[in-house]
């Protein structure tokens, strides 16, 4: 047995508070066995980490989860090295000034969702372009339109003009899955210098340009204190008639009533995997809105993505155990983390 795999009596202590995830969800059986072999794992109520007591808090090296932490609780955790967020959203629920001053890493595994969500975004764009779901429903109900008659509003994704708002992990993954369509891709991301976008093979652009010049517009930006609800009636009116608006990140960046109105008027078509309330009330008008493709926040919720989380967590904890920096999870940045405003997810 390799030296690093031997059971130890001095195993580091991990506080497990991953809700709404569970350890069984994010770790394969083999990875969960590795976790328990290498660490002492104490499961905790995320809302009451302070209640674990001084004996536990003083020994804790890692927290797996995203529980709220007060400055007083952190003061009682002198050995804490990292909070490993497995929900995917960085949440403004701890005193980040204290965290950064202490050199505690706040890490997120959210990049595991980038590829699955990007593929769903591609599927949504193709459906809005070709009316696949509506055509299938028509066929089932015996009112299908054959050949060209069923393609009067169809268009090609290939060779089109595409806009992307936001260019984090999801934006980059989306750019990769779109690479074979010979499209002109413009990106707006005020947090990135133009050279980063140019190196990725996309054209840096203003918000006004991506709104006005896109046949397909993908929104993959996180919700921050700077952009809550920034896509409203004025933005939708600026879009090309018949353009497709595809929302993949969080509903908080959109004025949803204005989006519904823009689709209802026939000016644009839309697709969304996220909504202002989840689950959405049965009587919500978007449920029956023609020209709107709906998905129940399932774009990234694949078992393979959840299991990748566990591997990332283990790999980074093992690096930090050797006094090396974490390399697999994404680190919170002191300049931006407190601006995050995404709502925590409540279901897996």
LINZIFEN-V398303 format. One record per residue. N is the residue number from 1. PHI is phi in radians with two decimals (* if undefined). Layout:
n=[N:N]
phi=[PHI:PHI]
//
This chain:
n=[1:2:3:4:5:6:7:8:9:10:11:12:13:14:15:16:17:18:19:20:21:22:23:24:25:26:27:28:29:30:31:32:33:34:35:36:37:38:39:40:41:42:43:44:45:46:47:48:49:50:51:52:53:54:55:56:57:58:59:60:61:62:63:64:65:66:67:68:69:70:71:72:73:74:75:76:77:78:79:80:81:82:83:84:85:86:87:88:89:90:91:92:93:94:95:96:97:98:99:100:101:102:103:104:105:106:107:108:109:110:111:112:113:114:115:116:117:118:119:120:121:122:123:124:125:126:127:128:129:130:131:132:133:134:135:136:137:138:139:140:141:142:143:144:145:146:147:148:149:150:151:152:153:154:155:156:157:158:159:160:161:162:163:164:165:166:167:168:169:170:171:172:173:174:175:176:177:178:179:180:181:182:183:184:185:186:187:188:189:190:191:192:193:194:195:196:197:198:199:200:201:202:203:204:205:206:207:208:209:210:211:212:213:214:215:216:217:218:219:220:221:222:223:224:225:226:227:228:229:230:231:232:233:234:235:236:237:238:239:240:241:242:243:244:245:246:247:248:249:250:251:252:253:254:255:256:257:258:259:260:261:262:263:264:265:266:267:268:269:270:271:272:273:274:275:276:277:278:279:280:281:282:283:284:285:286:287:288:289:290:291:292:293:294:295:296:297:298:299:300:301:302:303:304:305:306:307:308:309:310:311:312:313:314:315:316:317:318:319:320:321:322:323:324:325:326:327:328:329:330:331:332:333:334:335:336:337:338:339:340:341:342:343:344:345:346:347:348]
phi=[*:-1.03:-0.93:-1.24:-1.70:-1.26:-1.05:-2.25:-1.43:-1.81:-1.07:-1.08:-1.69:-2.05:-1.59:-1.78:-2.52:-1.52:-0.84:-1.45:-1.35:-2.29:-1.09:-1.14:-1.30:-1.70:-2.11:-1.16:-0.96:-1.14:-1.19:-1.16:-1.13:-1.09:-1.02:-1.28:-1.27:-1.63:-2.37:-1.50:-1.95:-2.01:-1.45:-2.46:-1.28:-1.02:-1.49:-2.50:-1.07:-1.05:-1.30:-1.18:1.66:-1.15:-1.08:-1.34:-1.06:-1.20:-1.71:-1.11:-1.73:-2.37:-2.05:-1.76:2.47:-2.43:-1.27:-1.14:-2.29:-1.60:-1.08:-1.12:-1.13:-1.07:-1.06:-1.50:-2.12:-1.16:-1.75:-1.16:-1.87:-2.79:-1.90:-1.82:-1.35:-1.89:-1.49:1.97:-1.60:-1.33:-2.03:-1.43:-2.25:-2.70:-1.35:-1.12:-1.09:-1.19:-1.01:-1.23:-1.09:-1.40:1.32:-1.45:-1.35:-1.96:-2.15:-2.20:-1.68:-1.02:-1.14:-1.10:-1.52:-1.03:-1.15:-1.04:-1.22:-1.06:-1.12:-1.12:-1.06:-1.09:-1.06:-1.12:-1.10:-1.11:-1.18:-1.13:-1.28:-2.07:1.10:-1.14:-1.15:-1.09:-1.14:-1.15:-1.07:-1.04:-1.11:-1.08:-1.69:1.33:-2.14:-1.14:-1.99:-1.56:1.01:-1.08:-1.07:-1.58:-2.15:-1.10:-1.90:-1.33:-2.61:-1.69:-1.35:-1.03:1.28:-1.49:-1.83:-2.10:-2.00:-2.24:-1.83:1.78:-2.46:-1.50:-1.01:-1.21:-1.07:-1.15:-1.14:-1.12:-1.04:-1.17:-1.26:-1.56:-1.11:-1.50:-1.71:0.93:-1.59:-1.55:-1.94:-1.92:-2.26:-2.02:-2.63:-1.20:-1.62:-2.13:-1.28:-1.02:-1.10:-1.12:-1.22:-1.08:-1.10:-1.49:1.45:-2.03:-1.70:-1.10:-2.65:-1.31:-1.05:-1.05:-1.21:-1.18:-1.21:-1.42:-1.97:-1.94:-1.39:-2.30:-2.14:-1.77:-1.91:-2.27:-1.46:-1.21:-1.46:-2.27:-1.14:-1.57:-2.24:-1.00:1.15:-1.30:-1.73:-2.17:-1.00:-1.11:-1.15:-1.19:-1.13:-1.36:-1.35:-1.09:-1.00:1.47:-1.15:-1.83:-1.94:-2.15:-1.79:-2.13:-1.64:-2.49:-1.16:-1.13:-1.41:-2.06:-1.39:-1.18:-1.10:-1.19:-1.12:-1.04:-1.11:-1.17:-1.29:-1.07:-1.29:1.52:-1.18:-2.35:-1.94:-2.58:-2.46:-2.58:-1.77:-2.34:-2.50:-1.08:-2.17:-2.41:-1.14:-1.37:-0.98:-1.06:-1.59:-1.11:-1.09:-1.20:-1.11:-2.03:-1.45:-1.10:1.47:-2.19:-1.67:-2.00:-2.45:-1.52:0.77:-2.08:-1.05:-1.80:-1.42:-1.84:-1.03:-1.10:-1.22:-1.07:-1.20:-1.12:-0.98:-1.05:-1.11:-1.10:-1.06:-1.10:-1.09:-1.28:-1.12:-1.15:-1.14:-1.16:-1.06:-1.70:1.08:-1.92:-1.29:-1.14:-2.17:-1.64:-1.44:-1.57:-1.50:-1.17:-1.77:-1.07:-1.35:-2.16:-1.07:-1.25:-1.50:-1.15:-2.28:-1.10:-1.32:-1.09:-1.26:-2.03:-2.33:-1.34]
//
